[in-house]
Amino acid sequence: QVQLVESGGGLVQPGGSLRLSCAASVSMFDTYNMAWYRQAPGKQRELVAADSSGGSTNYADSVKDRFTISRDNAKNTVYLQMNSLKPEDTAVYYCYADRYSRLGIKYDYWGQGTQVTVSS
């Protein structure tokens, strides 16, 4: 069974940094597209950053130039480096993974989420 386990969340002051990690218990990790989503109270879940299996990345406009997604295929882990954090970054952050089989069947998975709170 595939598991995505996030870590690294916590309380940080505005302007501070955090690094989230997501360890995936999957084989062929390098074939998965990986992403980070977040959901703030009363809001819909939104894409924060994505890293495709082909190596391309994309970011929400609100986090460009502040957040960086990266992956270590040898460790089956994806990271989200978050700098210059703002109170509006406060949310539960979720790790997401998907891939398509040769038959075009989509397999997707979510982590349990990790809380990030930005407050003085």
KAQUI-V661486 format. One record per run of one state. SS is the DSSP state (A for helix, B for strand, O for the rest). FROM is the first residue (numbers start at 0). LEN is the number of residues. If there is no record, write none. Layout:
BEGIN
((SS;FROM;LEN) (SS;FROM;LEN))
END
This chain:
BEGIN
((O;0;3) (B;3;4) (O;7;2) (B;9;3) (O;12;5) (B;17;7) (O;24;4) (A;28;3) (O;31;1) (B;32;7) (O;39;6) (B;45;6) (O;51;5) (B;56;3) (O;59;1) (A;60;3) (O;63;3) (B;66;6) (O;72;4) (B;76;6) (O;82;4) (A;86;3) (O;89;1) (B;90;10) (O;100;5) (B;105;5) (O;110;3) (B;113;5) (O;118;2))
END
